[in-house]
Amino acid sequence: QVQLVESGGGLVQAGGSLRLSCVASGSIIRINTMGWYRQAPGQERELVATITGGGTTNYGATVNGRFTISRDNAKKTMYLQMNSLKPEDTATYYCNADILRGVLQYNYWGQGTQVTVSS
């Protein structure tokens, strides 16, 4: 079994910073692309950022320049450094990963961590 566990969410004032973490555990051969997504109440889930196994990054337009995604492959951990937070960044943030188990790749989601930005 594979689990993705997010942490680091919380309440922060506008202009502040938070750092999210996502740790993968279980029977894992290799973790390929990982990503952060977010979903606000009444809205669709949207891309925040992705990072490949080789470190290539991609950001959603609304966070580009404020958020930084990174990963530590040895620790099976992904991070999201969020700076200059805005009230519109308020959402549940989900970790996602393409994980190779045996000869097959599966896609997994974490349970989410809440980020609330007050004005």
Steps between C-alpha positions, in 0.01 A plus 500: 500500500611857431413810699555869439479713813493879485588734784577866559165661435349755732376855543719787386451869432515639150861558396622218719662168416439130554691188403309186415652152502383174345659172604453180304522162666439137415608262228663744257745426222524858376303823528463674167312829462366652821272795533294729717139576421247707691125522528299781652136450606271498198788502255674238291832354601781693330868450434740682729831351391665181381854366510643208308740242637781695333393829656322671212230727641174642375277755674143613474464857378352628827796389715793543262768711664360462853511124557795263464470124466789270587565139593745281685501164322698327774236599755209437260382848592367795302474856622308814409640828625221757482593866532300822466183311577167652401147433629422340164763233575264365767423138411565139584835406351548147371813306423504282188758255374563249221660205675661196344417179681643189342460557125190715516454869580211617713373846588440588864346788694556613855218588738562875477612774733306822558658837430310808611625851424335783686480854364 
